[in-house]
Amino acid sequence: MDNGTKAGTASGTLLTIVINIRSEDILKTMVLAAVGAVISFAVSLLLKLLLKRWKQ
């Protein structure tokens, strides 16, 4: 396969994905990513606190 075929295949796949994504899906993904980040941060702080107390 030459570069033109690879670029055409990649751009066609990307355009198909972009066209089929609805705004509700993007919003839901953003909310889930934010919730996941907050939970991950909270758990890391909790584990840091527990490790600090365990070492004392």
C-alpha distance matrix in Angstrom:
0.0 3.8 6.7 8.1 6.1 6.8 10.2 10.9 10.5 12.6 15.1 15.6 16.3 18.6 20.4 21.1 22.6 24.6 26.0 27.1 28.9 32.6 34.9 36.9 34.0 33.5 37.2 37.5 34.7 36.5 39.8 38.5 36.9 40.2 42.2 40.1 40.4 44.2 44.6 42.6 44.7 47.9 47.2 46.4 49.7 51.6 50.2 51.1 54.6 55.1 53.9 56.3 59.2 58.4 58.6 62.0
3.8 0.0 3.8 5.5 5.5 6.5 8.8 10.2 11.0 12.6 14.5 15.6 16.9 18.6 20.2 21.5 23.1 24.6 26.1 27.7 29.3 32.9 34.9 37.3 34.5 33.6 37.3 37.9 35.1 36.6 40.0 39.1 37.2 40.3 42.6 40.6 40.6 44.4 45.2 43.1 45.0 48.3 47.8 46.8 50.0 52.1 50.9 51.5 55.0 55.7 54.6 56.7 59.8 59.1 59.2 62.5
6.7 3.8 0.0 3.8 5.5 5.1 6.0 8.4 9.8 10.4 12.0 13.9 15.3 16.2 18.0 19.8 21.1 22.2 24.0 25.8 27.1 30.6 32.3 34.9 32.2 31.0 34.6 35.5 32.6 33.8 37.3 36.6 34.5 37.5 40.0 38.1 37.9 41.7 42.7 40.7 42.3 45.7 45.4 44.4 47.4 49.7 48.6 49.1 52.6 53.5 52.4 54.4 57.5 57.0 57.0 60.3
8.1 5.5 3.8 0.0 3.8 5.5 5.1 6.0 8.5 9.9 10.4 11.9 14.1 15.2 16.1 18.0 19.9 20.8 22.1 24.2 25.8 29.2 31.1 33.8 31.4 30.3 34.0 35.0 32.4 33.7 37.3 36.7 35.0 37.9 40.5 38.9 38.8 42.5 43.6 41.9 43.6 46.9 46.8 46.0 48.9 51.2 50.3 50.9 54.3 55.3 54.4 56.4 59.4 59.1 59.3 62.5
6.1 5.5 5.5 3.8 0.0 3.8 5.5 5.1 6.1 8.5 9.9 10.4 12.1 14.1 15.2 16.4 18.3 19.9 21.0 22.6 24.5 28.0 30.3 32.7 30.2 29.5 33.2 33.9 31.4 33.0 36.5 35.7 34.2 37.3 39.6 38.0 38.3 41.9 42.8 41.1 43.1 46.3 46.0 45.4 48.5 50.5 49.6 50.4 53.8 54.5 53.7 56.0 58.8 58.4 58.7 62.0
6.8 6.5 5.1 5.5 3.8 0.0 3.8 5.5 5.2 6.1 8.5 9.9 10.6 12.2 14.2 15.4 16.7 18.3 20.0 21.4 22.9 26.5 28.5 30.8 28.0 27.2 30.9 31.5 28.7 30.3 33.7 32.8 31.1 34.2 36.5 34.7 34.9 38.6 39.4 37.6 39.6 42.8 42.4 41.7 44.9 46.9 45.9 46.7 50.1 50.8 50.0 52.2 55.1 54.6 54.9 58.2
10.2 8.8 6.0 5.1 5.5 3.8 0.0 3.8 5.5 5.1 6.0 8.4 9.9 10.4 12.0 14.1 15.3 16.2 18.0 20.0 21.2 24.7 26.4 29.0 26.5 25.3 29.0 30.0 27.3 28.6 32.2 31.6 29.8 32.8 35.3 33.8 33.8 37.4 38.5 36.9 38.6 41.9 41.9 41.2 44.1 46.3 45.6 46.3 49.6 50.6 49.9 51.9 54.8 54.6 54.9 58.1
10.9 10.2 8.4 6.0 5.1 5.5 3.8 0.0 3.8 5.5 5.2 5.9 8.4 9.8 10.4 12.1 14.2 15.2 16.2 18.3 20.1 23.5 25.6 28.2 25.9 25.1 28.9 29.9 27.6 29.1 32.6 32.1 30.8 33.8 36.2 34.9 35.2 38.7 39.8 38.5 40.3 43.5 43.5 43.1 46.0 48.1 47.5 48.4 51.6 52.5 52.0 54.1 56.9 56.7 57.3 60.4
10.5 11.0 9.8 8.5 6.1 5.2 5.5 3.8 0.0 3.8 5.6 5.2 6.1 8.6 10.0 10.6 12.4 14.3 15.5 16.7 18.7 22.2 24.6 26.9 24.3 23.8 27.6 28.2 25.8 27.7 31.0 30.2 29.0 32.2 34.4 32.9 33.5 37.1 37.8 36.5 38.6 41.6 41.4 41.2 44.2 46.1 45.4 46.5 49.7 50.4 49.9 52.2 54.9 54.6 55.2 58.4
12.6 12.6 10.4 9.9 8.5 6.1 5.1 5.5 3.8 0.0 3.8 5.5 5.2 6.1 8.6 10.0 10.7 12.3 14.3 15.6 16.8 20.5 22.5 24.7 22.0 21.1 24.9 25.5 22.9 24.5 28.0 27.2 25.7 28.9 31.2 29.7 30.1 33.7 34.5 33.1 35.1 38.2 38.1 37.8 40.8 42.7 42.1 43.1 46.3 47.1 46.6 48.8 51.6 51.3 51.9 55.1
15.1 14.5 12.0 10.4 9.9 8.5 6.0 5.2 5.6 3.8 0.0 3.8 5.4 5.0 6.0 8.5 9.8 10.4 12.1 14.2 15.5 18.8 20.7 23.3 21.1 20.0 23.7 24.9 22.6 23.9 27.5 27.2 25.8 28.7 31.3 30.1 30.5 33.9 35.1 34.0 35.8 38.9 39.1 38.8 41.6 43.7 43.4 44.3 47.3 48.4 48.1 50.1 52.9 52.9 53.5 56.5
15.6 15.6 13.9 11.9 10.4 9.9 8.4 5.9 5.2 5.5 3.8 0.0 3.8 5.4 5.2 6.1 8.6 9.9 10.6 12.4 14.5 17.8 20.3 22.7 20.6 20.2 23.9 24.8 22.9 24.7 28.0 27.7 26.8 29.9 32.1 31.1 31.8 35.2 36.2 35.3 37.4 40.2 40.4 40.4 43.3 45.1 44.9 46.1 49.0 49.9 49.8 52.0 54.5 54.5 55.3 58.3
16.3 16.9 15.3 14.1 12.1 10.6 9.9 8.4 6.1 5.2 5.4 3.8 0.0 3.8 5.5 5.2 6.3 8.7 10.1 10.9 12.6 16.3 18.8 20.8 18.2 18.0 21.8 22.3 20.2 22.3 25.5 24.8 24.0 27.2 29.2 28.0 29.0 32.3 33.1 32.2 34.5 37.2 37.2 37.3 40.3 42.0 41.7 43.0 46.0 46.7 46.6 48.9 51.4 51.2 52.2 55.2
18.6 18.6 16.2 15.2 14.1 12.2 10.4 9.8 8.6 6.1 5.0 5.4 3.8 0.0 3.8 5.4 5.2 6.2 8.6 10.1 10.8 14.4 16.4 18.7 16.2 15.4 19.2 20.0 17.8 19.5 22.9 22.5 21.5 24.5 26.8 25.8 26.4 29.8 30.9 30.0 32.0 34.9 35.1 35.2 38.0 39.9 39.7 40.9 43.8 44.7 44.7 46.8 49.4 49.4 50.3 53.3
20.4 20.2 18.0 16.1 15.2 14.2 12.0 10.4 10.0 8.6 6.0 5.2 5.5 3.8 0.0 3.8 5.4 5.0 6.0 8.6 10.1 13.2 15.3 18.1 16.2 15.6 19.2 20.5 18.9 20.4 23.7 23.9 23.2 25.9 28.3 27.8 28.5 31.6 32.9 32.4 34.3 37.0 37.5 37.8 40.4 42.3 42.4 43.6 46.3 47.4 47.6 49.6 52.0 52.3 53.3 56.1
21.1 21.5 19.8 18.0 16.4 15.4 14.1 12.1 10.6 10.0 8.5 6.1 5.2 5.4 3.8 0.0 3.8 5.5 5.3 6.3 8.8 12.1 15.0 17.2 15.1 15.4 19.0 19.8 18.4 20.6 23.6 23.4 23.2 26.2 28.1 27.5 28.8 31.8 32.7 32.4 34.6 37.1 37.4 38.0 40.7 42.3 42.4 43.9 46.5 47.3 47.6 49.9 52.1 52.2 53.5 56.3
22.6 23.1 21.1 19.9 18.3 16.7 15.3 14.2 12.4 10.7 9.8 8.6 6.3 5.2 5.4 3.8 0.0 3.8 5.5 5.3 6.3 10.1 12.7 14.6 12.0 12.2 15.9 16.4 14.8 17.1 20.0 19.7 19.4 22.5 24.4 23.7 25.0 28.1 28.9 28.6 30.9 33.3 33.6 34.2 36.9 38.5 38.6 40.1 42.8 43.6 44.0 46.2 48.4 48.5 49.8 52.6
24.6 24.6 22.2 20.8 19.9 18.3 16.2 15.2 14.3 12.3 10.4 9.9 8.7 6.2 5.0 5.5 3.8 0.0 3.8 5.5 5.4 8.5 10.4 13.1 11.3 10.6 14.2 15.6 14.2 15.8 19.0 19.3 18.9 21.6 23.8 23.7 24.6 27.4 28.8 28.6 30.5 33.0 33.7 34.3 36.7 38.5 38.9 40.2 42.7 43.8 44.3 46.3 48.6 49.0 50.2 52.9
26.0 26.1 24.0 22.1 21.0 20.0 18.0 16.2 15.5 14.3 12.1 10.6 10.1 8.6 6.0 5.3 5.5 3.8 0.0 3.8 5.7 7.9 10.5 13.2 12.1 12.2 15.5 16.9 16.3 18.1 20.9 21.4 21.6 24.1 26.1 26.3 27.4 30.1 31.3 31.5 33.5 35.8 36.5 37.4 39.7 41.3 41.9 43.3 45.7 46.8 47.4 49.4 51.6 52.0 53.4 56.0
27.1 27.7 25.8 24.2 22.6 21.4 20.0 18.3 16.7 15.6 14.2 12.4 10.9 10.1 8.6 6.3 5.3 5.5 3.8 0.0 3.8 6.4 9.8 11.5 9.9 11.2 14.4 15.0 14.6 17.0 19.4 19.5 20.2 22.9 24.5 24.6 26.2 28.8 29.6 30.0 32.3 34.3 34.8 36.0 38.4 39.7 40.3 42.0 44.3 45.1 45.9 48.1 50.0 50.3 51.9 54.5
28.9 29.3 27.1 25.8 24.5 22.9 21.2 20.1 18.7 16.8 15.5 14.5 12.6 10.8 10.1 8.8 6.3 5.4 5.7 3.8 0.0 3.8 6.7 8.4 6.5 7.3 10.7 11.4 11.0 13.3 15.7 16.0 16.7 19.2 20.9 21.1 22.7 25.2 26.2 26.7 28.8 30.8 31.5 32.7 35.0 36.3 37.0 38.7 40.9 41.8 42.7 44.8 46.7 47.2 48.8 51.3
32.6 32.9 30.6 29.2 28.0 26.5 24.7 23.5 22.2 20.5 18.8 17.8 16.3 14.4 13.2 12.1 10.1 8.5 7.9 6.4 3.8 0.0 3.8 5.4 5.3 6.7 8.9 10.1 10.9 12.8 14.6 15.6 16.8 18.8 20.3 21.3 22.9 24.9 26.1 27.1 29.0 30.7 31.7 33.1 35.1 36.4 37.5 39.2 41.1 42.1 43.3 45.3 47.0 47.7 49.4 51.7
34.9 34.9 32.3 31.1 30.3 28.5 26.4 25.6 24.6 22.5 20.7 20.3 18.8 16.4 15.3 15.0 12.7 10.4 10.5 9.8 6.7 3.8 0.0 3.8 5.4 5.1 6.2 8.6 9.8 10.6 12.4 14.2 15.3 16.6 18.4 19.9 21.1 22.8 24.4 25.6 27.1 28.8 30.2 31.6 33.3 34.7 36.1 37.6 39.3 40.6 41.9 43.6 45.3 46.3 48.0 50.1
36.9 37.3 34.9 33.8 32.7 30.8 29.0 28.2 26.9 24.7 23.3 22.7 20.8 18.7 18.1 17.2 14.6 13.1 13.2 11.5 8.4 5.4 3.8 0.0 3.8 5.5 5.1 6.0 8.5 9.9 10.6 12.1 14.1 15.4 16.4 18.1 19.9 21.2 22.4 24.0 25.8 27.0 28.3 30.1 31.7 32.8 34.3 36.1 37.5 38.7 40.2 42.0 43.5 44.4 46.4 48.4
34.0 34.5 32.2 31.4 30.2 28.0 26.5 25.9 24.3 22.0 21.1 20.6 18.2 16.2 16.2 15.1 12.0 11.3 12.1 9.9 6.5 5.3 5.4 3.8 0.0 3.8 5.5 5.1 6.1 8.6 9.9 10.4 12.1 14.2 15.3 16.2 18.1 20.0 20.9 22.1 24.1 25.6 26.6 28.2 30.2 31.3 32.4 34.2 36.0 37.0 38.3 40.3 41.9 42.5 44.4 46.7
33.5 33.6 31.0 30.3 29.5 27.2 25.3 25.1 23.8 21.1 20.0 20.2 18.0 15.4 15.6 15.4 12.2 10.6 12.2 11.2 7.3 6.7 5.1 5.5 3.8 0.0 3.8 5.5 5.1 6.2 8.7 9.9 10.5 12.3 14.3 15.2 16.4 18.5 20.0 20.8 22.5 24.4 25.6 26.8 28.7 30.2 31.3 32.8 34.7 36.0 37.1 38.9 40.7 41.6 43.2 45.4
37.2 37.3 34.6 34.0 33.2 30.9 29.0 28.9 27.6 24.9 23.7 23.9 21.8 19.2 19.2 19.0 15.9 14.2 15.5 14.4 10.7 8.9 6.2 5.1 5.5 3.8 0.0 3.8 5.4 5.1 6.2 8.6 9.8 10.7 12.4 14.1 15.4 16.7 18.4 19.9 21.2 22.7 24.3 25.8 27.3 28.7 30.2 31.7 33.2 34.6 36.1 37.7 39.3 40.4 42.2 44.2
37.5 37.9 35.5 35.0 33.9 31.5 30.0 29.9 28.2 25.5 24.9 24.8 22.3 20.0 20.5 19.8 16.4 15.6 16.9 15.0 11.4 10.1 8.6 6.0 5.1 5.5 3.8 0.0 3.8 5.4 5.2 6.1 8.5 9.9 10.6 12.1 14.2 15.5 16.4 18.0 20.0 21.1 22.3 24.2 25.9 26.8 28.3 30.1 31.6 32.6 34.2 36.1 37.5 38.4 40.4 42.4
34.7 35.1 32.6 32.4 31.4 28.7 27.3 27.6 25.8 22.9 22.6 22.9 20.2 17.8 18.9 18.4 14.8 14.2 16.3 14.6 11.0 10.9 9.8 8.5 6.1 5.1 5.4 3.8 0.0 3.8 5.5 5.1 6.0 8.6 9.9 10.4 12.1 14.3 15.3 16.1 18.2 19.9 20.8 22.2 24.3 25.5 26.6 28.3 30.2 31.2 32.4 34.3 36.1 36.8 38.5 40.8
36.5 36.6 33.8 33.7 33.0 30.3 28.6 29.1 27.7 24.5 23.9 24.7 22.3 19.5 20.4 20.6 17.1 15.8 18.1 17.0 13.3 12.8 10.6 9.9 8.6 6.2 5.1 5.4 3.8 0.0 3.8 5.5 5.1 6.2 8.7 9.8 10.6 12.4 14.3 15.2 16.5 18.4 20.0 21.1 22.7 24.4 25.7 27.0 28.8 30.2 31.5 33.0 34.9 35.9 37.5 39.6
39.8 40.0 37.3 37.3 36.5 33.7 32.2 32.6 31.0 28.0 27.5 28.0 25.5 22.9 23.7 23.6 20.0 19.0 20.9 19.4 15.7 14.6 12.4 10.6 9.9 8.7 6.2 5.2 5.5 3.8 0.0 3.8 5.4 5.1 6.2 8.5 9.9 10.7 12.3 14.1 15.4 16.6 18.3 20.0 21.3 22.5 24.2 25.8 27.1 28.5 30.1 31.7 33.2 34.4 36.2 38.1
38.5 39.1 36.6 36.7 35.7 32.8 31.6 32.1 30.2 27.2 27.2 27.7 24.8 22.5 23.9 23.4 19.7 19.3 21.4 19.5 16.0 15.6 14.2 12.1 10.4 9.9 8.6 6.1 5.1 5.5 3.8 0.0 3.8 5.5 5.1 6.0 8.5 9.9 10.5 12.0 14.1 15.3 16.3 18.1 20.0 20.9 22.2 24.1 25.7 26.6 28.1 30.0 31.5 32.3 34.3 36.4
36.9 37.2 34.5 35.0 34.2 31.1 29.8 30.8 29.0 25.7 25.8 26.8 24.0 21.5 23.2 23.2 19.4 18.9 21.6 20.2 16.7 16.8 15.3 14.1 12.1 10.5 9.8 8.5 6.0 5.1 5.4 3.8 0.0 3.8 5.5 5.1 6.1 8.7 9.9 10.4 12.2 14.2 15.3 16.4 18.4 19.9 20.9 22.4 24.3 25.6 26.7 28.5 30.3 31.1 32.7 35.0
40.2 40.3 37.5 37.9 37.3 34.2 32.8 33.8 32.2 28.9 28.7 29.9 27.2 24.5 25.9 26.2 22.5 21.6 24.1 22.9 19.2 18.8 16.6 15.4 14.2 12.3 10.7 9.9 8.6 6.2 5.1 5.5 3.8 0.0 3.8 5.4 5.1 6.2 8.6 9.8 10.6 12.3 14.2 15.4 16.7 18.4 20.0 21.2 22.7 24.3 25.7 27.1 28.9 30.1 31.7 33.6
42.2 42.6 40.0 40.5 39.6 36.5 35.3 36.2 34.4 31.2 31.3 32.1 29.2 26.8 28.3 28.1 24.4 23.8 26.1 24.5 20.9 20.3 18.4 16.4 15.3 14.3 12.4 10.6 9.9 8.7 6.2 5.1 5.5 3.8 0.0 3.8 5.5 5.2 6.1 8.5 9.9 10.6 12.2 14.2 15.4 16.4 18.2 19.9 21.1 22.4 24.1 25.7 27.1 28.2 30.2 32.1
40.1 40.6 38.1 38.9 38.0 34.7 33.8 34.9 32.9 29.7 30.1 31.1 28.0 25.8 27.8 27.5 23.7 23.7 26.3 24.6 21.1 21.3 19.9 18.1 16.2 15.2 14.1 12.1 10.4 9.8 8.5 6.0 5.1 5.4 3.8 0.0 3.8 5.5 5.2 6.0 8.5 9.9 10.5 12.1 14.2 15.2 16.3 18.1 19.9 20.8 22.2 24.1 25.7 26.5 28.3 30.5
40.4 40.6 37.9 38.8 38.3 34.9 33.8 35.2 33.5 30.1 30.5 31.8 29.0 26.4 28.5 28.8 25.0 24.6 27.4 26.2 22.7 22.9 21.1 19.9 18.1 16.4 15.4 14.2 12.1 10.6 9.9 8.5 6.1 5.1 5.5 3.8 0.0 3.8 5.5 5.1 6.1 8.6 9.9 10.6 12.3 14.2 15.3 16.4 18.4 19.9 21.0 22.5 24.5 25.5 27.0 29.1
44.2 44.4 41.7 42.5 41.9 38.6 37.4 38.7 37.1 33.7 33.9 35.2 32.3 29.8 31.6 31.8 28.1 27.4 30.1 28.8 25.2 24.9 22.8 21.2 20.0 18.5 16.7 15.5 14.3 12.4 10.7 9.9 8.7 6.2 5.2 5.5 3.8 0.0 3.8 5.5 5.1 6.1 8.6 9.9 10.7 12.3 14.2 15.4 16.6 18.3 19.9 21.1 22.7 24.2 25.9 27.6
44.6 45.2 42.7 43.6 42.8 39.4 38.5 39.8 37.8 34.5 35.1 36.2 33.1 30.9 32.9 32.7 28.9 28.8 31.3 29.6 26.2 26.1 24.4 22.4 20.9 20.0 18.4 16.4 15.3 14.3 12.3 10.5 9.9 8.6 6.1 5.2 5.5 3.8 0.0 3.8 5.4 5.1 6.1 8.5 9.9 10.4 12.1 14.1 15.3 16.3 18.1 19.8 21.1 22.1 24.2 26.1
42.6 43.1 40.7 41.9 41.1 37.6 36.9 38.5 36.5 33.1 34.0 35.3 32.2 30.0 32.4 32.4 28.6 28.6 31.5 30.0 26.7 27.1 25.6 24.0 22.1 20.8 19.9 18.0 16.1 15.2 14.1 12.0 10.4 9.8 8.5 6.0 5.1 5.5 3.8 0.0 3.8 5.5 5.2 6.2 8.7 9.9 10.5 12.2 14.3 15.3 16.3 18.2 20.0 20.8 22.4 24.7
44.7 45.0 42.3 43.6 43.1 39.6 38.6 40.3 38.6 35.1 35.8 37.4 34.5 32.0 34.3 34.6 30.9 30.5 33.5 32.3 28.8 29.0 27.1 25.8 24.1 22.5 21.2 20.0 18.2 16.5 15.4 14.1 12.2 10.6 9.9 8.5 6.1 5.1 5.4 3.8 0.0 3.8 5.5 5.2 6.3 8.7 10.0 10.6 12.4 14.3 15.3 16.5 18.6 19.9 21.2 23.1
47.9 48.3 45.7 46.9 46.3 42.8 41.9 43.5 41.6 38.2 38.9 40.2 37.2 34.9 37.0 37.1 33.3 33.0 35.8 34.3 30.8 30.7 28.8 27.0 25.6 24.4 22.7 21.1 19.9 18.4 16.6 15.3 14.2 12.3 10.6 9.9 8.6 6.1 5.1 5.5 3.8 0.0 3.8 5.5 5.2 6.2 8.6 9.9 10.6 12.3 14.2 15.3 16.7 18.2 20.1 21.6
47.2 47.8 45.4 46.8 46.0 42.4 41.9 43.5 41.4 38.1 39.1 40.4 37.2 35.1 37.5 37.4 33.6 33.7 36.5 34.8 31.5 31.7 30.2 28.3 26.6 25.6 24.3 22.3 20.8 20.0 18.3 16.3 15.3 14.2 12.2 10.5 9.9 8.6 6.1 5.2 5.5 3.8 0.0 3.8 5.4 5.0 6.1 8.5 9.8 10.4 12.0 14.0 15.3 16.1 18.2 20.2
46.4 46.8 44.4 46.0 45.4 41.7 41.2 43.1 41.2 37.8 38.8 40.4 37.3 35.2 37.8 38.0 34.2 34.3 37.4 36.0 32.7 33.1 31.6 30.1 28.2 26.8 25.8 24.2 22.2 21.1 20.0 18.1 16.4 15.4 14.2 12.1 10.6 9.9 8.5 6.2 5.2 5.5 3.8 0.0 3.8 5.4 5.1 6.1 8.6 9.9 10.4 12.2 14.3 15.1 16.4 18.7
49.7 50.0 47.4 48.9 48.5 44.9 44.1 46.0 44.2 40.8 41.6 43.3 40.3 38.0 40.4 40.7 36.9 36.7 39.7 38.4 35.0 35.1 33.3 31.7 30.2 28.7 27.3 25.9 24.3 22.7 21.3 20.0 18.4 16.7 15.4 14.2 12.3 10.7 9.9 8.7 6.3 5.2 5.4 3.8 0.0 3.8 5.5 5.0 6.2 8.6 9.9 10.5 12.4 14.1 15.5 17.0
51.6 52.1 49.7 51.2 50.5 46.9 46.3 48.1 46.1 42.7 43.7 45.1 42.0 39.9 42.3 42.3 38.5 38.5 41.3 39.7 36.3 36.4 34.7 32.8 31.3 30.2 28.7 26.8 25.5 24.4 22.5 20.9 19.9 18.4 16.4 15.2 14.2 12.3 10.4 9.9 8.7 6.2 5.0 5.4 3.8 0.0 3.8 5.4 5.1 6.1 8.5 9.8 10.7 12.1 14.3 15.8
50.2 50.9 48.6 50.3 49.6 45.9 45.6 47.5 45.4 42.1 43.4 44.9 41.7 39.7 42.4 42.4 38.6 38.9 41.9 40.3 37.0 37.5 36.1 34.3 32.4 31.3 30.2 28.3 26.6 25.7 24.2 22.2 20.9 20.0 18.2 16.3 15.3 14.2 12.1 10.5 10.0 8.6 6.1 5.1 5.5 3.8 0.0 3.8 5.4 5.0 6.0 8.4 9.9 10.2 12.2 14.4
51.1 51.5 49.1 50.9 50.4 46.7 46.3 48.4 46.5 43.1 44.3 46.1 43.0 40.9 43.6 43.9 40.1 40.2 43.3 42.0 38.7 39.2 37.6 36.1 34.2 32.8 31.7 30.1 28.3 27.0 25.8 24.1 22.4 21.2 19.9 18.1 16.4 15.4 14.1 12.2 10.6 9.9 8.5 6.1 5.0 5.4 3.8 0.0 3.8 5.5 5.2 6.1 8.7 9.8 10.7 12.7
54.6 55.0 52.6 54.3 53.8 50.1 49.6 51.6 49.7 46.3 47.3 49.0 46.0 43.8 46.3 46.5 42.8 42.7 45.7 44.3 40.9 41.1 39.3 37.5 36.0 34.7 33.2 31.6 30.2 28.8 27.1 25.7 24.3 22.7 21.1 19.9 18.4 16.6 15.3 14.3 12.4 10.6 9.8 8.6 6.2 5.1 5.4 3.8 0.0 3.8 5.5 5.1 6.3 8.6 10.1 11.1
55.1 55.7 53.5 55.3 54.5 50.8 50.6 52.5 50.4 47.1 48.4 49.9 46.7 44.7 47.4 47.3 43.6 43.8 46.8 45.1 41.8 42.1 40.6 38.7 37.0 36.0 34.6 32.6 31.2 30.2 28.5 26.6 25.6 24.3 22.4 20.8 19.9 18.3 16.3 15.3 14.3 12.3 10.4 9.9 8.6 6.1 5.0 5.5 3.8 0.0 3.8 5.4 5.2 6.0 8.6 10.1
53.9 54.6 52.4 54.4 53.7 50.0 49.9 52.0 49.9 46.6 48.1 49.8 46.6 44.7 47.6 47.6 44.0 44.3 47.4 45.9 42.7 43.3 41.9 40.2 38.3 37.1 36.1 34.2 32.4 31.5 30.1 28.1 26.7 25.7 24.1 22.2 21.0 19.9 18.1 16.3 15.3 14.2 12.0 10.4 9.9 8.5 6.0 5.2 5.5 3.8 0.0 3.8 5.5 5.0 6.2 8.8
56.3 56.7 54.4 56.4 56.0 52.2 51.9 54.1 52.2 48.8 50.1 52.0 48.9 46.8 49.6 49.9 46.2 46.3 49.4 48.1 44.8 45.3 43.6 42.0 40.3 38.9 37.7 36.1 34.3 33.0 31.7 30.0 28.5 27.1 25.7 24.1 22.5 21.1 19.8 18.2 16.5 15.3 14.0 12.2 10.5 9.8 8.4 6.1 5.1 5.4 3.8 0.0 3.8 5.5 5.3 6.7
59.2 59.8 57.5 59.4 58.8 55.1 54.8 56.9 54.9 51.6 52.9 54.5 51.4 49.4 52.0 52.1 48.4 48.6 51.6 50.0 46.7 47.0 45.3 43.5 41.9 40.7 39.3 37.5 36.1 34.9 33.2 31.5 30.3 28.9 27.1 25.7 24.5 22.7 21.1 20.0 18.6 16.7 15.3 14.3 12.4 10.7 9.9 8.7 6.3 5.2 5.5 3.8 0.0 3.8 5.5 5.3
58.4 59.1 57.0 59.1 58.4 54.6 54.6 56.7 54.6 51.3 52.9 54.5 51.2 49.4 52.3 52.2 48.5 49.0 52.0 50.3 47.2 47.7 46.3 44.4 42.5 41.6 40.4 38.4 36.8 35.9 34.4 32.3 31.1 30.1 28.2 26.5 25.5 24.2 22.1 20.8 19.9 18.2 16.1 15.1 14.1 12.1 10.2 9.8 8.6 6.0 5.0 5.5 3.8 0.0 3.8 5.5
58.6 59.2 57.0 59.3 58.7 54.9 54.9 57.3 55.2 51.9 53.5 55.3 52.2 50.3 53.3 53.5 49.8 50.2 53.4 51.9 48.8 49.4 48.0 46.4 44.4 43.2 42.2 40.4 38.5 37.5 36.2 34.3 32.7 31.7 30.2 28.3 27.0 25.9 24.2 22.4 21.2 20.1 18.2 16.4 15.5 14.3 12.2 10.7 10.1 8.6 6.2 5.3 5.5 3.8 0.0 3.8
62.0 62.5 60.3 62.5 62.0 58.2 58.1 60.4 58.4 55.1 56.5 58.3 55.2 53.3 56.1 56.3 52.6 52.9 56.0 54.5 51.3 51.7 50.1 48.4 46.7 45.4 44.2 42.4 40.8 39.6 38.1 36.4 35.0 33.6 32.1 30.5 29.1 27.6 26.1 24.7 23.1 21.6 20.2 18.7 17.0 15.8 14.4 12.7 11.1 10.1 8.8 6.7 5.3 5.5 3.8 0.0
